[in-house]
Amino acid sequence: MTEHFGGILFVDIETVPVQPAYAQLSESMQAEWERKARLIKNAGDTTAGDLFEGRAGVYSEFAKIICIGFGSMYHAAGEWKLRLKTISGHNEHDVLTDFVRVVDRIAALHGEVRFCGHNIREFDIPFICRRLVINGIPLPACLRLSGKKPWEIHHIDTLELWKFGDNKNYTSLSLLACVLGIPSPKGDIDGSQVGDVYWRDGDLDRIARYCTGDVLTSAKVWLRLRGGDHIDLIPDYADGRQPG
């Protein structure tokens, strides 16, 4: 008998500043960023412009989603596989609309969608929700979180699982995979370089491959944390974007 993983959607997003440079923001948004910059810790004497290029990509008011990677597990021919796919594009509205279609389709099949990923409760999920609102796209049922109690939100966060109640430290996905003996897909970029790769090179395929690798790693980490290291998870790249 196989375990049931229907309705679990492993997810990871890639974000970049809404403009390639601070000077290309509207005057009102420049003023808002200057206020935000004064509140960013360890900014030192960094100018608002330099800080925008380096840090704006993690703030949903000043950044956009250019890629969403997701994966779902299925069992075939005696093997567990993770069907992996990415949605990417320059038009954030289109990326988010396509993602909502995927979520709605999974909800129709399984009755519930539970997102799983690393640090998704503090980053990916809130970021997606805010950008959906900004783009005027209705939130799917599984992302209507306002007013819900923490125990009513069933998303799975591997960072929270690893903390075991300790909220003092942040552990990156790459470090967690390393200590658990999980080989991360070899990539030629890391998260800090996504903005440059996008605005300088416009290389969405490269970013999508990196994002897919993180989804696969998150799924393997989750299996280890739940005691399922007996499952040999085989990647199934639905769109051919193998990492590396």
C-alpha positions in Angstrom: 0.0 0.0 0.0 1.4 3.4 -0.9 1.2 6.6 1.2 -1.2 9.3 0.0 0.5 12.6 -0.9 -2.4 14.0 -3.0 -3.0 17.7 -2.5 0.6 18.5 -1.4 2.1 21.1 -3.8 5.8 21.8 -3.3 6.5 25.4 -4.2 9.3 27.9 -4.6 9.2 31.4 -6.1 11.9 33.7 -7.6 11.5 37.4 -7.2 13.3 40.5 -8.6 13.0 44.2 -8.0 10.1 45.7 -10.0 12.6 47.9 -11.9 16.2 47.3 -12.8 17.3 50.5 -10.9 16.0 52.8 -8.3 16.0 55.8 -10.7 13.4 54.0 -12.8 10.9 54.0 -10.0 8.1 56.7 -10.0 8.8 59.6 -7.7 6.3 58.4 -5.2 7.8 54.9 -5.1 11.3 56.4 -4.7 10.1 58.2 -1.7 8.6 55.1 -0.3 11.7 53.1 -0.9 13.8 55.8 0.9 11.6 55.3 3.9 11.9 51.6 3.7 15.7 51.8 3.3 16.0 53.7 6.6 14.4 50.8 8.4 16.5 48.0 6.8 19.0 46.7 9.3 22.8 46.8 8.6 22.3 49.2 5.7 25.1 51.4 7.0 26.0 54.2 4.6 24.7 52.3 1.5 22.7 54.7 -0.8 19.0 54.1 -1.4 19.8 53.3 -5.0 22.4 50.6 -4.2 20.3 49.2 -1.5 17.3 48.9 -4.0 19.3 46.8 -6.4 20.6 44.5 -3.7 17.6 44.2 -1.3 14.3 45.2 -3.0 13.7 41.8 -4.4 12.6 40.4 -1.1 10.0 43.0 -0.4 6.7 42.3 -2.1 5.8 46.0 -2.4 8.9 46.7 -4.4 9.4 43.3 -6.2 7.6 41.0 -8.6 7.4 37.3 -9.1 9.0 36.1 -12.4 9.1 32.3 -11.7 7.1 29.8 -9.7 8.3 26.3 -9.5 6.1 23.5 -8.2 6.0 19.8 -7.8 3.6 17.0 -7.0 4.3 13.5 -5.9 2.9 10.4 -7.6 3.5 6.7 -7.6 4.2 4.7 -10.8 5.8 1.4 -11.7 6.9 0.9 -8.1 8.7 4.3 -7.8 7.9 7.6 -6.2 8.2 10.4 -8.6 8.0 14.2 -8.3 6.4 15.9 -11.3 8.3 19.2 -11.6 7.2 22.2 -13.6 7.9 26.0 -13.6 5.8 28.9 -14.7 8.0 31.9 -15.7 7.6 35.1 -17.6 8.2 38.9 -17.7 4.5 39.6 -17.1 3.7 38.9 -13.5 0.0 38.9 -14.0 0.3 36.1 -16.5 2.6 34.1 -14.2 0.2 34.4 -11.3 -2.9 33.7 -13.4 -1.3 30.4 -14.7 -0.3 29.5 -11.1 -3.9 30.0 -9.8 -5.1 27.7 -12.6 -2.7 25.0 -11.4 -3.8 25.4 -7.8 -7.5 25.3 -8.7 -7.0 22.1 -10.7 -5.3 20.4 -7.8 -8.0 21.6 -5.4 -10.6 20.1 -7.7 -8.8 16.8 -7.8 -8.0 16.5 -4.1 -10.4 18.8 -2.2 -7.5 20.6 -0.5 -4.1 22.1 -1.4 -1.3 22.1 1.1 1.7 24.0 0.0 5.1 22.7 1.1 8.5 24.4 0.9 11.3 26.0 2.8 10.4 29.2 4.7 7.1 29.4 2.8 5.1 30.6 5.8 7.2 33.8 6.1 8.2 34.4 2.5 6.7 32.5 -0.5 3.1 32.3 0.6 2.7 35.9 1.9 4.6 37.1 -1.1 2.3 35.3 -3.6 -0.8 36.5 -1.7 0.3 40.2 -1.7 1.3 40.1 -5.4 -2.1 38.5 -6.3 -3.8 41.4 -4.6 -1.6 44.0 -6.2 -2.4 42.4 -9.6 -6.1 42.3 -9.0 -6.3 38.5 -9.1 -8.7 36.8 -6.7 -7.0 34.6 -4.1 -7.7 30.8 -4.5 -9.5 29.3 -1.5 -6.3 27.7 0.0 -4.7 31.2 0.1 -7.5 33.0 1.9 -5.7 33.0 5.2 -7.0 36.2 6.7 -8.6 35.6 10.1 -7.5 32.0 10.3 -5.8 30.6 13.4 -2.3 29.2 12.9 -3.5 25.6 13.4 -6.1 26.1 10.7 -3.4 26.8 8.1 -2.2 23.4 6.9 0.8 24.5 4.8 4.0 22.6 5.5 7.2 24.5 6.1 10.5 22.6 6.3 12.2 25.4 8.1 9.6 25.2 10.9 9.9 21.5 11.0 13.7 21.8 11.4 13.4 24.4 14.2 11.7 22.0 16.6 10.3 25.0 18.4 13.6 27.0 18.4 12.9 30.3 16.7 16.3 31.9 17.2 18.0 30.8 14.1 17.5 30.6 10.3 18.8 27.6 8.5 19.0 27.8 4.7 17.7 25.1 2.4 21.2 24.4 1.1 22.6 23.9 4.6 19.8 21.7 5.7 20.1 19.5 2.6 23.8 19.3 3.2 23.6 18.2 6.8 20.9 15.6 5.9 23.1 14.2 3.2 20.8 15.3 0.4 22.7 16.4 -2.7 21.4 19.7 -4.0 21.1 20.0 -7.8 24.2 21.7 -9.1 23.4 25.2 -10.3 25.4 28.1 -11.7 23.6 30.8 -9.7 22.2 31.3 -6.2 19.3 33.3 -4.9 21.3 36.5 -4.5 22.1 36.5 -8.2 18.6 36.1 -9.6 18.0 39.8 -9.9 21.2 40.4 -11.9 20.5 37.3 -14.1 17.0 38.7 -14.9 17.7 42.4 -15.4 21.1 42.1 -17.0 20.7 38.9 -19.0 17.0 38.3 -19.2 17.7 34.6 -18.8 14.4 33.2 -17.5 15.3 29.7 -18.5 18.4 29.8 -16.2 16.3 31.1 -13.4 13.6 28.5 -14.0 16.2 25.7 -13.8 17.5 27.0 -10.5 14.0 27.3 -9.1 13.1 23.7 -10.1 16.2 22.5 -8.3 15.0 24.1 -5.1 11.6 22.5 -5.4 13.2 19.1 -5.8 15.5 19.7 -2.8 12.6 20.9 -0.6 10.6 17.8 -1.4 13.6 15.5 -0.5 14.2 17.5 2.7 10.5 17.2 3.7 10.6 13.4 3.2 13.7 13.1 5.5 12.1 15.3 8.2 8.9 13.2 8.3 10.9 10.0 8.5 10.4 9.0 4.9 14.0 8.6 3.8 13.1 5.1 2.6 11.3 6.8 -0.4 13.7 7.2 -3.4 12.2 10.3 -5.0 12.7 10.4 -8.8 12.4 13.8 -10.5 10.1 14.0 -13.5 10.8 17.3 -15.3 7.5 18.1 -17.0 9.0 21.0 -19.0 12.5 19.6 -19.5 14.2 22.2 -17.2 16.6 20.0 -15.4 18.8 21.9 -13.0 22.5 22.1 -13.8 
